[in-house]
Amino acid sequence: MKLENLKTDGELVLYFIGVGSALATKHNQTNLLIMKGDDHVMVDFGRTGPEAFHQTTGLSPYDIEVILPTHSHGDHIGGFEQLAQMNKYVGIPFMGKPKLKMVVSVEYQRILWENSLRGGLEYNEQLAHGRVMAFTDYFDIIRPQWVEHKPREIFSVDVGSISLELFRTNHIPEQSDSWSGSFISYGLSIDGRVFYSGDTKFDEELLDTYADHSEVLFHDVQFFPGAVHAPLYSLNTLPSKWKEKMYLVHYADNYDEQDITGFAGWTEQGHLYTFKD
Ligand SMILES: [Zn+2]
């Protein structure tokens, strides 16, 4: 379904420009567009992001104003360099676009710049006094606030009318058995209504915190044991009251060989998930 713009009549709308795993070829990589009223947040923008955004929405990536990276894998941030260059060298000077805004914690900003983005963005031009380019030459920062007294690391932030809670997940490495021992990776609670796992191993403690009060859950899935995502056979052990409102996402090309009876279904690429008051 194509979009006219990134605005809604005030209701919360979720729109996946991709639902595939990092290695999928039948779908674009799992990147989520959140829209509400005049506000939007593009959650992740992977290697397939620039093409996927145009192909699914009918709009141009130049329309994206706010981005939120969940973690450093290429299927989540692989399109950031292109987006930053499009904005800085075309969008701002020739199209009157605002500077890109990024929702990012202090700690993850440093990691994202030093380990990923710096190589492609630092030397595009020389600034006054020979200064090289820095993160803030490309992005304005929307800083989420750390929430005290929580059992895991949680940040909250409002992007206009959109309320987000970022929670740490246990994604990588495969050997880590808790969020605190793993590399930074975030999932989201959106307006307190929608749970989006981001990339995570099976983590029932996380679901204990969010599943009951969330209207809908979008959960990543893999079809084999071990590794760094939630195996389908583990998600299958969850209570049926959670499974029936859980859409599976970040799925591999052989998804159509899997039995997902009891779940809400496969998350659909290019579908409008609308949440009315
Ligand atoms: Zn990942």
Residues whose N, C-alpha, C, O or C-beta is under 5 A from the ligand:
A	BS01	ZN	H73 D199
